[in-house]
C-alpha cells in the first residue's frame, strides 16, 4: 500500500490544475498555478509603460539618463548634459553636414540637444549610452555612442563615435544597444540597407555587416519586420552572430505587431485578427479587432463588442484551455 503522500503526489501529477479565466466588469482575471493576473479589458496590452530613467552605480559614482539628459555624479559633484557639442562636432560630421545642421537649427527643424535615448548597457565599470537627436518630423538625424567609466574619479561622458545608420528606436528611453560576439552592437538602417553595426573597443573602429533591406523594426529575440517593393511585409528571424536569416511569413497587412522577447505576432486585417506562433507557424483567427497579451506560457485573447469575450490559449497547438464572457 502506497503512503498517502505518494498517492497524493501521483494524483496531482495525473490531474494538473487548469488555468481559470473570469471577466468581471472591465477586468479580466487569470489564475495560473496559483499566480493571479489582471487585465483592463479596455486597455491595449501592447502599450508599454514609460521607462522614467536608466541608472548605473559604482560606490558613490552614478551615471543616469532621464528627461534632463545624462547626469554623471561623484559624491556631491554632478554634471548634467544633453551633449550639445556633439551635434556640431567635426568628429561626428563633415564640414558640409555641420553647415547643413546650423541652417536647420536656425529654422527650428533641429536642436543641438539630444532628446531621447536609443539604448544603454553596462560592462564592468563602464557604462555606454546611445543618445538620439530627432528633427521636428520625429526622424533621427544623430545617434552617438557615449562612454562613462565609473572607475575614474569625477568621470565625464566620452564621445566614442557613431555607428553606421540608425536604430529603429522610437521610445524616449529605448533598448536597442546590446552585445553580439562581445561587441557593443545595434541593428541599424541606412539608405534602405539594414544590418549589424558594431563597435570594436580594442581599436575604436566601427563595423557594419548588411543583413537585409527596408527594415521597419528589429525585435530582441531575433525577429524583424521588413517591407517589400511590391507592397507586402515580411516577418523573419535572424541570428545576429552568424548572419543566418529565415523568412517566416509574408502578409499584405500593414498592421503587424511584434514585441521584444515574444514569439507571438499579431496581424490585423479588415474584420479579423490573426495571432501567430512564430516558432511553430500555427495560428488562430478571431473576428474583429482583438486584444492579445502573453500570460505565463499561455496567450490571452479578448474582444469587446456588446460584451467582452476572453480566451486563454496554449500557443503550441492553439488549444483554448479557458474561456469567459461577461
DARA-V695854 format. One record per helix or strand of 3 or more residues. SS is the DSSP state (@ for helix, = for strand). FROM is the first residue (numbers start at 0). TO is the last residue. If there is no record, write none. Layout:
ss: {SS,SS}
from: {FROM,FROM}
to: {TO,TO}
This chain:
ss: {@,=,=,=,=,=,=,=,@,@,=,=,=,=,=,=,=,=,=,=,=,=,=,=,=,=,=,=,=,=}
from: {3,19,26,34,53,60,68,76,83,94,115,125,139,157,177,182,192,204,214,222,232,244,254,263,271,282,290,297,307,318}
to: {13,23,31,39,57,65,73,80,87,106,122,133,148,160,179,189,199,212,218,226,237,250,256,268,276,286,294,303,313,324}
